[in-house]
Amino acid sequence: MSDEAVMRWDPYALASGADFDVFWKRHLAQRKRRLLLVLGKGFDVRALETARRLCDLGADLDVWLLAFRNGQEDSALRQARTNENVEGLGRLVPRSRIAEVGIDLGGAFEDPIASLKTYEQIRAAGDATAYDDVIVDISAMPRMVAMTSVAVLLHWLDNPADPTKCVNLHVTTAESVTADLAAGRGSLRDQVSFVRGFSGELTALTTKDLPHVWFPVLGESQRDRLDRIHQKLTPDEICPVVPFPSRAPRRGDEIIYEHRELLFDNFQVEPRNILLACEYNPFEAYKQVFEAMDRYRRALNELGGCKAFVSPLSSKLLSVAVLLACYDHLFGQIPGKRLKVGIPYVETASYADPVQKPDDPFELYSMWIRGEWEIIDTPQATANEEGTDLLVVETDAAFTAKP
């Protein structure tokens, strides 16, 4: 029997830019759909872009508004921008259809609890399986909240109480490297935390002798996070993942140059271990990360296996790619022995004031993660290339089926 893993998101469904409206217009026109939108109550200038576009297309929305609390007072600027976003949401969706979901992130000097509390509050917020489509807009969510929200909803909808129920799950984000860098970095927590369910069994005594392979997905100004995660994991092998191709052709080179001393002098990274992941296509990046993890799985299985840890230190699109690769290794069609998979991260403890501008350029992405398109078999989907919106990729000519 082959030891090759089967990737769940190959083919994949992705719409971006102008194709966002094209996809959702077609999707909503197919039949009457009840939609749940999960978004963050935040100060990001992109917080309402998904809601605006869906409402303009006539979507029937309920909203779970995730309200984060870290035990600190917001600055006047952050509070004003958050209030502006809440008021804007109230003009798009009747307030009776907006449910605020409080999420305690924990204080700056407390143990990190964001992922656990996000899991608990999402599960307690209501019945996600009562909807036809669930959309998670991660544009204004902290990284750990965003990844946990997608992970818990994906696993929940993958394992419904009623197996005949097929609920679509979409992830959207208004992607802008410029706006992300201007969102206000603030200070970091001292502790490393893990997405709930993705601990990689780091501290388990029964697997303590397995080698640790670490895939840090790199972005700008991540030295402190890299150092703290490295101390926590003590990895045996490090494979940095660099965004390439990128909107800015030299971005990957500049990220490596910025962290060169830490990577090559301190961590002793082998240059041949550097991996490339497409910055603007999360599904292609997912495949690149998944395959790299799988090579270690197959190579080390005869020696007892290994633990793979992937840290999302770059854009939100690449964070989605990280989550999908890890989820697929944990729950997907993997022959033989599975990897122990972990997603370690260092959360922000307190935020500085953002310097984002309302006119910062961004591109809106919609990723169809699970649902109706998966029950179409590949030969049918491939044969129906004309006009389908089931299996799509980002192209210059709107939607094209991907075999």
C-alpha positions in Angstrom: 0.0 0.0 0.0 1.3 3.5 -0.9 2.3 5.7 2.0 1.4 8.8 0.0 -1.2 11.0 1.9 -4.3 12.3 0.1 -4.7 16.1 0.4 -8.2 17.2 1.2 -8.0 20.6 -0.4 -6.7 19.5 -3.8 -8.7 20.6 -5.8 -9.8 23.7 -3.9 -12.3 26.6 -4.0 -11.0 30.1 -3.9 -12.2 33.6 -5.0 -10.4 36.9 -4.6 -10.6 40.5 -5.8 -13.5 41.0 -8.3 -14.2 37.3 -8.2 -15.4 37.5 -4.6 -18.6 39.2 -5.8 -19.0 36.9 -8.8 -18.7 33.8 -6.6 -21.1 35.0 -3.9 -23.7 36.3 -6.4 -23.8 32.8 -8.0 -23.7 31.0 -4.7 -26.6 33.0 -3.3 -28.6 32.7 -6.5 -28.6 28.9 -6.5 -31.2 28.7 -3.7 -32.3 30.5 -0.6 -29.6 30.2 2.0 -29.4 31.0 5.7 -26.0 32.4 6.5 -24.1 32.8 9.7 -21.3 35.4 9.7 -18.6 35.1 12.5 -16.5 38.2 12.8 -14.4 40.1 15.2 -15.4 43.2 17.2 -12.2 45.0 16.5 -10.6 48.3 15.5 -9.2 47.1 12.1 -10.3 49.3 9.2 -11.1 46.1 7.2 -13.4 44.7 9.8 -16.7 45.1 7.9 -15.6 44.5 4.3 -17.0 41.0 4.1 -20.3 42.0 5.8 -20.7 45.0 3.4 -20.1 42.9 0.3 -22.5 40.1 1.4 -25.2 42.6 2.3 -24.9 44.4 -1.0 -25.5 41.0 -2.7 -28.7 40.4 -0.6 -27.3 37.8 1.8 -29.6 36.7 4.7 -27.2 37.1 7.6 -27.1 36.3 11.3 -23.9 37.5 13.1 -21.8 36.2 15.9 -19.7 39.2 16.9 -16.6 38.0 18.8 -15.8 40.6 21.5 -12.3 40.2 22.9 -11.3 41.1 26.5 -7.7 41.1 27.7 -8.3 42.9 31.0 -6.8 46.2 29.8 -8.4 49.6 28.9 -8.5 50.3 25.2 -7.0 53.6 24.1 -9.3 56.3 22.9 -8.4 55.7 19.3 -8.9 51.9 19.4 -12.2 52.3 21.2 -13.4 54.9 18.8 -12.6 52.7 15.8 -14.2 49.7 17.4 -17.3 51.6 18.1 -17.4 52.9 14.6 -17.2 49.3 13.3 -20.0 48.2 15.6 -22.2 51.0 14.5 -21.5 50.3 10.9 -22.4 46.6 11.4 -25.7 47.7 13.0 -26.5 49.7 9.8 -25.9 46.5 7.7 -27.6 43.9 9.9 -30.6 44.3 12.3 -29.3 44.4 15.8 -31.7 41.7 16.8 -29.7 39.3 14.5 -26.3 40.2 16.0 -25.2 38.1 19.0 -22.2 39.3 20.9 -19.9 36.5 22.0 -17.5 37.5 24.7 -14.0 35.9 24.6 -11.6 36.3 27.5 -8.0 36.5 26.2 -6.5 36.6 29.7 -4.4 39.3 31.2 -0.9 40.2 30.0 0.8 38.3 32.9 -1.6 35.4 33.1 -1.5 32.0 31.3 -2.6 32.3 27.7 -6.2 31.1 27.5 -7.4 32.7 24.2 -7.6 29.4 22.2 -9.4 27.5 25.0 -11.9 30.4 25.6 -12.6 30.8 21.9 -13.3 27.1 21.6 -15.7 27.2 24.6 -17.5 30.3 23.5 -17.9 29.3 19.9 -19.4 26.0 20.9 -21.8 27.7 23.4 -22.8 30.5 21.0 -25.5 28.6 19.2 -26.1 25.8 16.7 -23.8 26.4 13.7 -25.3 23.3 12.0 -28.7 25.2 11.7 -27.3 27.3 8.8 -26.7 26.5 5.2 -23.4 28.5 5.1 -21.1 29.6 7.9 -18.6 32.4 7.1 -15.7 33.2 9.4 -14.2 36.6 8.6 -10.8 36.7 10.2 -9.9 40.2 9.1 -10.3 41.8 12.6 -9.5 38.8 14.8 -6.3 38.2 16.8 -4.4 35.3 15.2 -5.1 32.7 17.9 -8.8 33.5 18.0 -9.0 33.4 14.2 -7.3 30.0 13.9 -9.2 28.4 16.7 -12.6 29.7 15.4 -11.9 28.1 12.0 -10.6 24.9 13.5 -13.5 24.4 15.9 -16.2 25.2 13.3 -14.5 22.9 10.7 -14.3 20.0 13.1 -17.9 20.6 14.3 -19.3 20.7 10.8 -17.2 17.7 9.8 -18.8 15.7 12.6 -22.5 16.8 12.7 -25.0 15.1 14.9 -27.1 14.6 11.8 -24.8 13.0 9.2 -27.2 14.0 6.4 -26.6 17.7 7.1 -24.1 19.4 4.9 -23.1 22.9 6.0 -20.7 25.0 4.0 -17.8 26.6 5.8 -16.1 29.6 4.2 -13.2 31.7 5.5 -12.8 35.3 4.3 -10.2 38.0 5.0 -9.4 41.4 3.6 -5.7 40.7 3.0 -3.2 43.6 3.1 0.4 43.2 4.3 0.6 47.0 4.6 -2.5 47.2 6.9 -1.3 44.2 9.0 2.0 45.9 9.7 0.2 49.1 10.6 -2.3 47.5 12.9 -0.2 48.2 16.1 2.2 45.6 17.3 2.3 46.2 21.0 4.0 43.8 23.4 4.1 40.0 23.5 3.3 37.5 26.1 6.1 35.6 27.7 4.5 32.2 27.2 4.1 30.2 24.1 0.5 28.9 23.5 -1.0 26.3 21.1 -4.1 26.2 19.1 -6.5 24.0 21.0 -6.2 20.4 19.8 -2.8 21.1 18.2 -0.3 20.7 21.0 1.9 18.2 19.1 2.1 16.3 22.4 5.0 18.5 23.2 5.2 17.6 26.9 3.9 13.9 26.7 6.3 11.5 28.4 5.4 8.7 26.1 6.6 10.5 23.0 9.3 12.7 24.6 12.1 11.1 22.5 10.5 11.7 19.1 12.4 14.3 17.0 10.9 17.8 16.8 10.6 19.4 13.3 9.7 23.1 13.3 8.3 25.0 10.3 8.1 28.7 11.2 6.2 30.6 8.5 8.1 33.8 8.5 6.9 37.4 8.3 8.5 40.8 9.2 9.7 41.6 12.7 9.3 38.2 14.2 12.6 37.8 16.1 11.1 37.8 19.6 8.4 35.3 18.7 10.9 33.0 16.9 13.3 33.1 19.9 10.6 32.2 22.4 9.1 29.4 20.4 12.5 28.0 19.7 13.2 27.9 23.4 9.9 26.1 24.0 10.3 23.5 21.3 14.1 22.9 21.3 13.6 21.5 17.7 16.0 19.0 16.1 15.3 20.3 12.6 14.1 23.8 11.4 12.6 24.4 8.0 11.7 28.2 7.7 8.9 28.9 5.3 9.3 32.1 3.3 6.4 33.8 1.3 7.2 33.4 -2.4 5.9 34.2 -4.9 4.8 37.4 -3.2 3.1 40.6 -4.3 6.4 42.4 -3.5 9.0 40.3 -5.4 11.8 40.8 -2.9 9.7 40.3 0.3 11.0 36.8 1.0 14.6 37.9 0.6 14.1 40.8 2.9 12.5 38.6 5.6 15.4 36.2 5.5 17.9 39.1 5.6 16.1 40.6 8.6 16.3 37.4 10.6 19.6 36.1 9.2 21.6 36.2 12.4 18.9 34.4 14.4 18.3 31.8 11.8 21.8 31.0 10.6 24.0 31.9 13.6 21.8 31.1 16.5 19.5 28.4 15.2 22.0 26.9 12.8 19.4 26.6 10.0 20.6 24.8 6.9 19.9 27.1 3.8 18.7 24.0 1.9 15.9 23.6 4.5 14.3 26.9 3.5 10.8 26.3 2.0 8.7 28.6 -0.2 5.0 29.1 0.1 2.8 31.2 -2.2 1.8 34.4 -0.3 -1.5 35.1 -2.2 -2.9 31.6 -2.7 -3.5 29.9 0.7 -4.4 26.6 -0.9 -1.1 26.4 -2.8 0.7 27.4 0.4 -1.2 24.6 2.2 0.0 22.1 -0.3 3.6 23.2 0.0 3.5 23.0 3.8 1.5 19.8 3.9 3.9 18.0 1.5 7.0 19.2 3.5 5.5 17.8 6.7 4.6 14.6 4.9 8.2 14.1 3.7 9.3 14.1 7.3 6.5 11.8 8.3 7.4 9.2 5.7 11.2 9.5 6.3 11.0 9.1 10.0 8.1 6.6 10.4 10.4 3.6 10.4 12.3 5.2 13.3 9.2 5.7 15.4 7.8 8.9 13.9 8.3 12.6 14.7 6.5 15.7 16.0 5.8 18.5 13.5 5.2 22.1 14.7 4.1 24.9 12.4 4.1 28.5 13.6 2.0 31.1 11.7 4.2 34.2 11.9 3.2 35.8 8.6 0.0 36.9 6.9 -3.5 35.7 7.8 -3.8 34.0 4.4 -0.7 31.9 5.2 -2.1 31.3 8.7 -5.1 29.7 7.1 -2.7 27.6 5.0 -0.9 26.5 8.2 -4.2 25.5 9.9 -5.4 23.4 6.9 -2.1 21.6 6.5 -2.0 20.7 10.3 -5.8 19.8 10.3 -5.3 17.5 7.3 -2.4 15.7 8.9 -4.4 15.3 12.1 -7.8 14.2 10.6 -7.2 13.6 6.9 -6.5 10.5 4.8 -3.0 9.7 6.1 -1.8 6.1 5.6 0.1 4.5 8.4 1.4 6.4 11.4 0.3 10.1 11.7 2.5 13.0 12.8 2.1 14.6 16.2 1.0 18.1 15.0 1.4 21.3 16.9 0.6 25.0 16.2 2.7 27.1 18.6 2.4 30.9 18.7 3.2 33.8 21.0 0.1 36.1 21.4 0.1 39.8 21.7 -0.4 41.0 25.3 -1.2 44.6 24.6 -1.7 46.6 21.4 -0.2 49.9 20.4 -2.4 52.3 18.6 -2.9 51.4 14.9 -1.6 53.6 12.2 -3.8 52.1 9.5 -5.4 54.4 7.0 -8.9 53.8 5.6 -7.5 53.8 2.1 -4.8 51.2 2.7 -5.1 48.8 -0.3 -6.4 45.3 0.3 -7.8 42.3 -1.5 -10.8 40.4 -0.3 -10.5 36.6 -0.3 -13.1 33.9 0.1 -12.0 30.3 0.8 -14.6 27.6 0.6 -13.3 25.2 3.2 -15.9 22.4 3.4 -19.4 21.6 2.2 -21.3 21.0 -1.0 -18.3 21.1 -3.4 -16.7 18.1 -1.6 -19.5 15.7 -2.4 -19.0 16.3 -6.1 -16.7 13.6 -7.5 -13.6 14.7 -9.3 -14.5 13.3 -12.8 -17.8 15.1 -12.8 -16.3 18.4 -11.6 -13.5 18.2 -14.2 -15.9 17.5 -17.0 -18.1 20.4 -16.1 -15.5 23.2 -16.5 -17.8 25.6 -18.3 -19.6 27.9 -15.8 -19.2 25.9 -12.7 -18.7 27.6 -9.4 -18.0 24.4 -7.5 -14.3 23.9 -8.0 -12.6 27.2 -8.6 -9.2 28.8 -8.5 -8.0 32.4 -8.7 -7.4 33.3 -12.4 -7.5 36.3 -14.6 -10.7 34.9 -16.2 -13.0 34.6 -13.2 -13.8 31.0 -12.4 -12.1 28.0 -13.9 -12.5 24.5 -12.7 -9.3 22.9 -11.3 -8.8 19.2 -12.0 
